[in-house]
Amino acid sequence: MQQNRLLLIAIAVLAFAGCRREDKTPLNNDYTAAMDNSLAEGMFNDVLKQADDAAADGGLRGMMDGCIDTVRSIPT
């Protein structure tokens, strides 16, 4: 009897939680697409600025002065 009552409560909770109303206001896809594009463009510009700054400072070569320039593989 206890299991039936528990099962009934669980089903009732799932039924009430699963039957939610959807938002009545639909998404404005034009606005959402414009915001996504703006965010992506801003991130791209940030990465481009970082790459330009690294290239102006000598890039990775400037940080690797103490390292060898090339690595050669010798076949065995």
HELIX and SHEET records of a PDB file:
HELIX    1   1 GLN A    2  GLY A   18  1                                  17    
HELIX    2   2 ASN A   29  ALA A   56  1                                  28    
HELIX    3   3 GLY A   59  MET A   63  1                                   5    
END                                                                             
